[in-house]
């Protein structure tokens, strides 16, 4: 069968096009909207200065700019961007304060649902990275409250591990974890601990299964969470034993209290945070400073 010059040219062009497609890197799709990420990614002026490569490379510019970062704090207790009636009603909590990365709006609700309820665990490191600016800002607050002793070697660099004794997380029931396949708070805690070289300790256990807190009223949340948690006594003892040295084995600045970071995904009324903190304080052998870090503030 004779092939015309025109057909040979068409076949050659097709072959070159196929080879070029193979050699050209495919444009990654945004993990949220699914659209191709074309061009340089940029965030608007409302975004925190520290955005990790993971965030910039996994989200398109539009989705990155749509993140409602919580940078203005009006309530020093719960970290809300507006005055908080819950904190006015209950100013004395078992934890020092809460700080959150983002406002919990419809966009963030959809993002969390993809990860938490639809099993898109690709989003786990992204959600963890979104905590970094809030965590560093919270640590700066701790530094302002803390007088680091001046008897350290001036050449010794003070690290995050000098200010935090451990990272822990709100536990879920065995039924919930089996159904979901993971504990979102544990994964967030692991991301923080990994990137800042802090120890993770499972200081809390869930004493029973319950319906989702999002289905309950404010009073029902506080009533239900009172008996939801118990302390992991063996891990708490290990925490106290390791109080004088950091994860690198170096001596920490001396302080009487043990400081822990409690991680959860959403702060709504503070009932879960209060229940967890109360049970830890109840079993504390020495003063505990409990700070809460949550992904979103509703």
C-alpha atoms as one frame of an Amber mdcrd trajectory, in Angstrom:
protein
   0.000   0.000   0.000   1.456   3.322  -1.105   1.392   6.172   1.432   1.202
   9.685   0.089   3.704  12.357   1.187   0.887  14.200   2.904   0.016  11.094
   4.967   3.671  10.564   5.908   3.838  14.188   7.058   0.657  13.794   9.101
   1.988  10.628  10.773   5.341  12.267  11.500   3.679  15.306  13.065   1.488
  13.021  15.163   4.511  11.062  16.372   6.365  14.257  17.343   3.313  15.541
  19.182   3.024  12.289  21.141   6.710  12.351  22.071   6.498  15.974  23.163
   3.506  15.155  25.353   5.478  12.389  27.056   8.515  14.598  27.603   6.557
  17.601  28.889   5.801  17.426  32.657   2.101  17.138  33.331   0.532  20.073
  35.099  -0.535  18.984  38.574  -4.167  19.401  39.497  -5.221  21.421  42.520
  -6.133  19.046  45.347  -9.243  21.087  46.160 -10.861  22.208  42.919  -9.170
  19.690  40.627  -8.288  22.276  38.004  -4.801  22.292  36.424  -2.354  24.519
  38.229  -1.021  26.771  35.495   1.382  29.615  36.061   3.033  30.710  39.248
   1.037  30.359  42.446   0.668  33.450  44.526  -1.247  34.318  47.652  -2.873
  37.623  48.395  -1.740  40.033  51.092  -4.028  38.462  53.704  -2.091  35.183
  53.673   0.527  34.490  56.359   4.089  35.155  55.333   5.055  31.534  55.981
   3.357  29.291  53.429   5.086  25.956  52.982   6.060  24.560  49.561   3.501
  21.820  50.205   0.719  24.406  50.261   1.987  26.409  47.302   2.527  23.340
  45.111  -0.712  21.533  45.948  -3.265  24.345  45.675  -3.978  26.664  42.790
  -3.721  30.397  43.351  -7.493  30.810  43.585  -7.906  28.138  46.274  -4.870
  29.384  48.167  -6.240  32.932  48.193  -9.661  31.669  49.328  -8.281  30.399
  52.643  -9.757  32.614  55.411  -6.672  32.892  57.621  -7.405  33.890  61.199
  -4.830  36.605  61.759  -6.803  39.092  63.865  -7.558  37.842  67.387 -10.250
  39.645  69.358 -10.690  37.090  72.159  -7.447  36.221  73.934  -9.026  33.102
  75.399 -10.391  31.179  72.423  -8.607  33.051  69.631 -11.784  34.127  67.882
 -11.696  37.071  65.504 -14.668  38.702  67.248 -15.784  39.038  70.854 -16.714
  35.650  72.312 -19.753  35.207  74.573 -18.611  31.727  75.639 -15.392  33.115
  77.087 -17.260  35.987  78.730 -19.583  33.473  80.408 -16.741  31.109  81.363
 -13.528  33.135  81.693 -11.736  30.503  83.794 -10.709  27.471  81.775  -8.456
  24.495  82.473  -6.361  25.461  79.433  -4.473  28.699  78.874  -5.850  29.634
  75.457  -6.740  28.406  71.992  -5.351  29.597  68.693  -6.674  28.559  65.290
  -5.350  28.758  61.762  -8.522  29.656  59.829 -12.115  30.785  60.142 -14.503
  27.867  59.689 -16.580  28.980  56.708 -18.255  27.041  53.893 -15.003  26.746
  51.937 -13.146  25.303  54.924 -16.094  23.033  55.743 -15.891  21.553  52.242
 -12.117  21.166  52.521 -12.363  19.351  55.843 -15.164  17.121  54.538 -12.977
  15.940  51.646 -10.355  14.833  54.130 -12.357  13.780  57.168 -15.435  12.146
  55.665 -14.446  11.232  52.109 -11.064   9.751  52.957  -8.896  12.118  50.905
  -5.799  11.683  53.074  -3.698  13.587  50.523  -5.018  16.658  52.312  -3.597
  15.616  55.712  -0.165  17.263  55.262  -1.813  20.372  53.779  -4.097  20.819
  56.767  -1.117  20.262  59.043   0.946  22.855  57.195  -1.876  25.347  57.545
  -1.322  25.163  61.314   2.291  26.351  61.099   1.679  30.157  61.116  -0.765
  29.864  64.037   1.617  27.589  65.946   4.545  29.930  65.511   2.410  32.903
  66.566   1.235  30.964  69.628   4.828  30.093  70.512   5.721  33.776  70.237
   2.986  34.486  72.791   4.443  31.829  75.074   7.889  33.402  74.702   6.481
  36.780  75.743   4.994  35.182  78.859   8.157  33.218  79.627  11.406  34.478
  81.094  14.049  32.127  79.789  16.843  31.877  82.385  19.992  33.706  81.421
  22.326  30.973  82.669  22.380  29.175  79.335  25.377  29.241  77.034  24.868
  32.275  74.781  25.896  30.154  71.783  23.150  27.598  72.510  20.202  28.062
  70.191  16.777  28.007  71.813  14.386  25.804  69.848  10.674  25.008  69.874
  11.484  21.976  72.029  12.652  24.327  74.768   9.164  25.799  75.046   7.019
  22.709  74.452   7.319  19.466  76.379   4.968  17.472  74.172   2.262  17.547
  71.536  -0.902  15.590  72.217  -4.315  15.338  70.571  -8.014  14.837  71.184
  -8.769  11.109  70.836 -11.690   9.632  68.917 -13.575   6.473  69.837 -12.523
   3.107  68.426 -15.783   3.010  66.468 -15.184   6.406  64.892 -11.574   5.607
  64.005 -12.563   2.248  62.474 -15.246   3.941  60.390 -13.042   6.853  59.278
  -9.733   4.996  59.118  -7.781   7.637  61.045  -7.948  10.273  63.761  -7.645
  13.684  62.133  -6.379  15.352  65.325  -3.651  12.714  65.663  -2.513  13.291
  62.083  -2.399  17.067  62.599  -0.408  16.579  65.796   2.000  14.279  63.999
   2.625  16.870  61.298   3.417  19.589  63.837   5.643  17.254  65.837   7.513
  16.034  62.769   8.255  19.462  61.342   9.204  21.108  64.644  10.917  18.058
  66.197   8.603  17.742  69.160   7.555  14.519  70.899   3.999  13.265  70.412
   2.340  11.640  73.406  -1.077  10.023  73.596  -1.999  11.584  76.924  -5.738
  11.064  76.519  -8.053   8.148  75.756 -11.695   8.132  74.801 -13.743   6.465
  77.517 -16.825   5.890  75.379 -18.360   6.417  71.955 -20.799   9.300  71.378
 -22.722  10.968  68.600 -20.941  13.701  66.662 -20.591  16.912  68.650 -21.650
  18.944  65.607 -25.162  17.500  66.000 -25.526  18.800  69.570 -26.512  22.110
  71.111 -24.080  24.109  73.243 -25.481  22.789  76.535 -25.567  19.224  75.197
 -21.904  19.489  74.180 -20.782  20.574  77.645 -22.931  17.926  79.334 -21.792
  15.103  77.050 -18.060  15.855  77.040 -17.730  15.777  80.840 -17.317  11.987
  80.835 -15.893  11.423  77.351 -12.192  11.357  78.174  -9.730   9.766  80.544
  -6.003  10.152  81.044  -3.349   7.767  79.753  -1.489   7.433  83.051   1.611
   5.695  81.703   2.173   8.346  79.021   1.626  11.132  81.532   4.324   9.619
  83.765   6.708   9.461  80.795   5.961  13.110  80.074   6.989  14.119  83.590
  10.103  11.951  83.438  11.228  13.667  80.222  10.425  17.168  81.477  14.017
  18.238  82.042  15.382  17.383  78.562  14.124  18.092  75.048  13.734  15.647
  72.155  17.402  16.131  71.225  18.520  15.109  74.717  19.634  18.621  75.695
  18.754  20.314  78.977  15.735  22.616  78.779  15.424  26.033  80.394  14.289
  25.432  83.961  10.609  25.960  84.718   8.210  24.501  87.220   5.298  23.743
  84.923   5.005  21.210  82.124   3.770  22.786  78.893   1.803  20.754  76.348
   0.139  21.525  73.033  -3.289  19.939  72.575  -4.396  19.550  68.946  -7.912
  19.303  67.520  -9.502  20.107  64.167 -12.270  22.562  65.132 -12.921  24.814
  68.112 -16.628  25.587  68.523 -17.751  26.042  72.131 -14.549  24.831  73.789
 -16.369  21.966  75.531 -14.042  19.294  74.141 -10.921  21.306  74.953 -12.180
  21.981  78.465 -13.080  18.326  79.114  -9.661  17.130  77.913  -7.831  19.796
  79.903  -9.806  19.144  83.076  -9.006  15.431  83.098  -5.316  16.171  82.502
  -5.259  18.749  85.283  -7.046  16.315  87.604  -4.254  13.749  87.225  -1.363
  16.230  87.084   1.508  15.574  89.478   2.936  19.036  88.879   1.600  22.246
  87.260   0.395  21.803  83.688   0.161  24.562  81.094  -2.190  23.376  78.359
  -2.392  25.349  75.130  -4.835  24.415  72.404  -4.078  24.620  68.682  -6.949
  23.954  66.296  -7.173  24.024  62.534 -10.378  26.105  62.449 -12.364  28.393
  64.762 -16.088  28.316  64.077
